[in-house]
């Protein structure tokens, strides 16, 4: 799991400049690649029904358990791949805001091979953001 520069800047401004930092809602996305400088999100060309899954308000408190790490403690489902979709392999996950800023990303253990007809699901307690 890594914080992006956007997340580090927002947290730093909050700590040292007194700037308020609230994302409002988080969107979980599936990525085919991710690094500190770039990421590639799953595209609708190979997964026509793909959409990030939004986690807001009271959902956020029921989905995330906050301690020294934050665990997604409820399953998060993406739309089923259409029968004509060619499929794709998701290697990473990312948490975005509504303005498309990526704040946190991490590797999917074992990758997630997405095929036609499949309903991609992030299992409860399988997504953890750790703060050291």
C-alpha positions in Angstrom: 0.0 0.0 0.0 1.3 3.4 -0.9 0.1 7.0 -0.4 0.4 9.1 -3.5 2.0 12.6 -3.6 -1.6 14.1 -3.6 -2.4 12.3 -0.3 0.9 13.2 1.3 0.5 16.8 0.3 -3.1 17.0 1.7 -2.1 15.3 5.0 1.0 17.6 5.3 -1.1 20.7 4.7 -3.5 19.6 7.3 -0.8 18.9 9.9 1.5 21.9 9.3 -0.7 24.6 7.7 -4.0 23.9 9.5 -5.7 23.2 6.1 -8.9 21.2 6.3 -8.7 17.8 4.5 -11.8 15.9 3.8 -12.3 13.8 0.7 -16.1 13.4 1.1 -16.4 10.1 -0.7 -14.0 7.5 -1.7 -14.1 5.5 -4.9 -12.5 2.1 -5.2 -11.0 1.5 -8.6 -9.3 -1.5 -10.2 -5.9 -0.9 -11.8 -3.8 -2.8 -14.3 -0.6 -1.0 -13.2 0.4 1.4 -10.4 3.4 3.2 -9.2 4.2 6.5 -7.4 4.3 8.4 -10.7 1.6 6.8 -12.8 -1.3 4.4 -12.8 -3.5 2.6 -15.4 -7.1 2.0 -14.5 -9.2 -0.8 -16.0 -10.8 0.5 -19.2 -14.3 0.2 -20.5 -12.8 -1.1 -23.8 -12.2 -4.5 -22.2 -14.8 -4.2 -19.3 -17.7 -2.3 -20.7 -19.7 -2.1 -17.5 -16.7 -1.0 -15.3 -17.3 1.8 -12.8 -15.5 2.7 -9.7 -17.4 1.8 -6.6 -18.3 4.8 -4.3 -18.1 4.5 -0.6 -19.7 7.5 1.2 -21.0 8.7 4.6 -22.4 6.0 6.8 -21.3 3.4 4.3 -17.7 4.5 4.9 -17.9 3.9 8.6 -19.4 0.4 8.1 -17.0 -0.5 5.3 -13.7 0.7 7.0 -12.4 -0.1 10.4 -9.9 2.6 11.5 -7.0 1.8 13.8 -3.2 1.8 12.9 -4.5 0.4 9.7 -7.8 0.7 7.9 -9.5 -2.5 6.9 -12.4 -2.8 4.4 -14.6 -4.9 6.5 -17.5 -5.3 4.1 -17.4 -6.8 0.6 -17.4 -4.4 -2.3 -18.9 -5.6 -5.6 -18.2 -4.2 -9.1 -20.7 -4.6 -12.0 -20.6 -7.9 -13.8 -18.5 -8.1 -17.0 -20.8 -8.2 -20.1 -20.8 -11.4 -22.2 -18.8 -9.7 -25.0 -16.1 -8.3 -22.8 -12.6 -9.6 -23.5 -11.6 -9.3 -19.9 -8.5 -8.0 -18.2 -6.2 -8.7 -15.2 -6.4 -6.2 -12.4 -3.1 -6.1 -10.5 -3.7 -3.2 -8.1 -6.6 -1.3 -6.4 -6.8 2.4 -5.9 -8.8 4.9 -3.8 -9.9 8.0 -5.7 -11.8 11.1 -4.8 -14.7 12.4 -7.0 -12.2 14.6 -8.9 -10.2 11.6 -10.1 -7.3 12.1 -7.7 -5.7 8.8 -6.7 -4.8 8.9 -3.0 -3.9 5.4 -2.0 -3.1 2.3 -4.1 -1.9 -1.2 -3.4 -1.2 -4.5 -5.0 -3.9 -7.2 -5.3 -2.4 -10.4 -4.0 -2.4 -13.0 -6.8 -4.0 -10.5 -9.2 -7.7 -10.5 -10.2 -8.4 -12.1 -13.6 -11.6 -10.6 -14.9 -13.6 -12.6 -17.4 -17.0 -12.2 -19.2 -19.9 -12.8 -16.8 -17.8 -12.4 -13.7 -18.9 -10.1 -10.8 -15.6 -8.8 -9.4 -15.7 -8.6 -5.7 -13.3 -7.4 -3.1 -13.9 -9.7 -0.2 -14.4 -8.3 3.3 -11.2 -7.8 5.3 -9.0 -8.3 2.2 -8.2 -4.6 1.6 -6.0 -3.0 4.2 -4.4 0.5 4.3 -1.6 0.6 6.9 -0.2 3.7 8.5 3.3 3.3 10.1 
